[in-house]
């Protein structure tokens, strides 16, 4: 019988921030989905016309990241790394002149560094009885 891994404090903070982000996007979706969708599309480096679909996709990815990381699953680890690397590479290339580029890079870079340093917690060897 395999015991469930206890999440690290950093993982809980990352998961919690994604939960808050998803909840915020859901509320914003009902208040002003056109403007919020355009902003999220811009942050992800896609045209503003794709705002609402990108808003929905971002909510789904954010929820999966939060769940996968909190449960210490390997798919959550890889999904988070892929998403964070996407945020590090694609939007800066497409939105290069955005004033908030520094803050848009700080969070994904911090996540990537933290997760790479803690990868053994996700993929450490388990002894079998």
N, C-alpha and C positions, 0 to 999 in steps of 0.2 A: 504494500500500500504506500503510495507516494504522498508525502505531506506537502501542503501548500507552502510556498515560500512567503516569508514575511516581507512586505515592501519596505524599502529604505526610505528614510525621511525625504531625501531629494526626489525620489520617485513619487512619493505622496504629494509633494509640493507641485511637481510638474503635472501630475494627474489632476490635482485640485484646480490648478490654473486653467487646464483645458476644460474641466467641468464648468467653471465660472465663465469661460469664454463661450462655450456652447450655449449655456443658459442666456448669456447676454445677446448672442446672435439670434436666438429664438425669440426673445422679447423684442429685439430690434426688427425682426422680420415682420412682426405684427404692427409695429408702429410706423416704420418707414422703409419697407423692404427695397424700394427702388434706389434710394440714396445709399443705404447700407450695403446693398448688393453691389453697387458700382464701386464703392470703397474697397470691399473685400476682393472684388475682381481685380482692381488696380493693384492691391497688395500682392496678389498671386500672379501678377503679370499677364493677365488676360484682358480682352476688351471689356469695357463697362457694359456693353450690351448683354454679356453673358452673366450679368450680376446675380439674378435670382437662382439659376442653376448652380453657380459657383457657391452661393450662400448655402444652399442645401447640401452640396458636396462637402463644403468646409465643416458644417455641423456634423455630418456623418463621420468624416475623418477624425474630427476632434473628439467625438464620443468614443470612437474605436481606439484612438490613442490613449485616452483616459482609462478606459477599461483594460486594454491590453497591458499598459504599463503597471497599473495598480495590481493586477493579478500576476505580474512578473512573468508574462508569457513571452516566448521567443518571437512570436508574430507581432506582439505589441512593441517589442524592442526594435525589430526591423522596420515596422511601419513608421514608428517615430523617427528613426534615423533617415529613412527615405524622405519623409515629409519635411523634416528639418533641413536636409541637404537640398531639397527642391527650393525651400525658402531662402537658402543661402546662395543658390546659383541663379535660378531663373529670374525672379523679380529684380535683383540688382542689374542684370543685363538689360532687361526691358524697361525698367523704371528708373534708370540710372540717375536722373536728376531730382528724385523725390527728396524733400527736405527731411523726412523722417527715416531715411535709409539706415542711419546708424542704429536707431532703436529697432528697426525691422531686422537687422542683422544680429544684434546682441542676444536676443532670446534664442533663436535657432542655434547659434554658435555655442552658447552656454549649454544647451541641451545635448548637442553632439559631443562636446568635450566631456560632459558629465557621464553620459551613457557609455561612451568608449572607455572611460576610466572604470566604470562599474560593470563592464560586460561579463566578468566572471560570476557575478551574482545571478545573471540570467543563464549562463552556459556552463557554470561550474560542474565538475564531475560529481555524480551522486554515487555513494556506496550502496551496493545491494546486499541484502542479508541472505 
